[in-house]
């Protein structure tokens, strides 16, 4: 019932910045824990960052101090602001939502981020 639509992925040179957005459907955004995951070719999908409805955040060590996750509860949107991008950040980035009551997980279709050296 929850639909997620990501946008913002594109090709960028190393050191550049991008902002990814994920818009959710429905009226339950306030009770969803949101997250960003990424998957590079030949590797498992990994957690990038999460943000709870109250604003508490968690980041993977590889992106700390470079990426920022935020949410706008009025717009029902979660963002991932990425700075100082590195070639190893190249991956398909997926938006995730977890219902805080039912525990159900929902995934977006993914958006490609390519960082060139």
N, C-alpha and C positions, 0 to 999 in steps of 0.2 A: 504493500500500500504506500510505502514511502519510496519516492523516486528521487534520484540524485543525478544532476547534470553538471559535469565539470566543463570548464573552459579556461583558456589562457595559455595552454601549452604551445610552444613554438621553438624554433632554433635560435640560439643566442651564443655569443662568444664568451669564453671563460672570463670571469670577473664581472659579468653582467648581472642583471636582475630581471625577475619575472614575478608576476602575481597570478596565482591560480585561484579560481572561484568555483564554488560548488553550491548550487541552488537546490533546495529541497522542496518537495511538494507537501501538501497537507498542512495541518495545524498543530502538529506535535513536536515542532522543532525545539521547544523549550525543555523537553524531556529526552532529548537525544544527545548522547555523547558522540561528538564528531571527530573524525580522524582522517589523516592523509597517509596513504601507503604508496610504495613504488616498487616496480619490478623491472629490472634490467634483463636483457637477453641472457639466457643461461643461468639466471639466478632466481632464488626464491623471492616472493613478495615480502617486503620488509616494512615495518612501521617507521614512519617519518615523524609524525607528531599527532597528539590528540588534545582535545579541549572539551572539558565538561560544560554543562549548561551554565554553571556558576562562574566559569572563566578559568578554572584550574587547568594548567597545561603540562604536557610531558613531551620531551623531544628525544630522538635518537642522538647518541653521542656524535655521530658523523655530521649532524646538521646544527648542533647547538651553536649559538652566537651568529649563525648565518641565516637561519630560517625563522619566521614568526608565524604562528597560527593564531587566528582570531575569528570571532563570529559576530554577526549582527542578528540578534534575535528578531528584530522588527522585519528585516528583509529575508529571514530564514536562510541565511547564507553563511558559509564558512570560507575563509580565505587562507591561502598559504603564500606569504611574502618571502621570496627567495632572493638573497643577496650573495655576492661573491661566489657565483656559480662555478663549479668545477666540472671537468669532463666526466668524472665519476658520478655526478648527479644525473647523468643521462639515463632516462627510464620512462616507462609509462606510469603516470601518477594517478592513483585511484582515490576517490572520495569514499569514506565509509561512515555509516551511521549505526549506532547501537541504541536500541530502545531501552531506557533505564528501568522500565517496569517488566516488559516481556522478555528482554534479552535478545530479541531478534536483531539480526544484522542485515544491512542493506548496502549495496555497492553501486557506484557509478560506472560508466562505460570506460573511463580512463581518458587521459589526455597526454600526448607525447611531449616530453621535454628533451631537447637535444642541445648539449653544450659542446661547442667546438673549441679546441685549443688554439 
